[in-house]
Amino acid sequence: MTAITAKWRNGLVYAGVVAVVAYCLAPFYWMLVSSLRRTGDIFDTTLVPSPLSFENYRAVFDPAQGFGRALLNSLVVAGITTVLALLLATFTAYAMARLEFRFKRLILTLIIATSMFPVVSIVVPLLKLFTDIGWINTYQAMIVPSMSFALPLAVWNLTTFFRQMPDELEHAAMVDGCTRGQAFRKVIVPLAAPGIFTTAIITFIAAWNEFLIALSMTNKPGMQTATVAISKFTGATTYETPFGSQMAAGVLVTVPLVVMVLLFQRRIVAGLTAGAAK
């Protein structure tokens, strides 16, 4: 009786996992299927497109859409935001986790509090500021505001990770002749690679998917990011919504994120299995 109960329990667990995975992947599957339909078949409800068509992907890369340039802009903005956020957050998080100074808890609270402001509340003052200093239609006008949510997130994640690392690591390195800076660079940073790569993934995805700041700070098609370009796709007529092209562009925007996660996962697993005692 116990064995039968255990089998039923395991079966329910697996069924629940399958249901959750299917629920999460269903929108992405439908986006992919819709992108492979012809324009006249876009409202079909079949699970497999028939006939298979790539006309939506050809429409996405029409030079008039400027989507290739938009993808490059997204890569530049998200990449620079991620690098700057990781660089600043690594030093800040190490100081918050290892050093003792007054008001440390208050400072960490303020860092996190800055990320709680909705983006829409800071867009208008930033738009006025960037207009005055001539930053509109520039990369820095999108990168600097993106740091306002990327940096606190990175600091919080890395602070938690550094706190879990034993203090004896630095002590052992300094006994062997390293300064505190050398111990940080040669011992702590390599061992913190799993946390750094995880934070890089989260930060890059957040910056890649950002929409409101990029929409507000640019009005030239050549400076728009991919998310903004998708929202401005036009159909054959003024009143037509190009659902197929938008679905195809959505697939193209999602693919780099999937590839990046798969590549970084290997590094994360390698770092976790190495361990601090190796």
Salt bridges, closest charged atoms under 4 A:
ASP41 OD2 - ARG38 NE 2.75
GLU100 OE2 - LYS104 NZ 3.51
ASP132 OD2 - LYS128 NZ 2.67
ASP167 OD1 - ARG98 NE 3.45
GLU170 OE2 - ARG98 NE 2.58
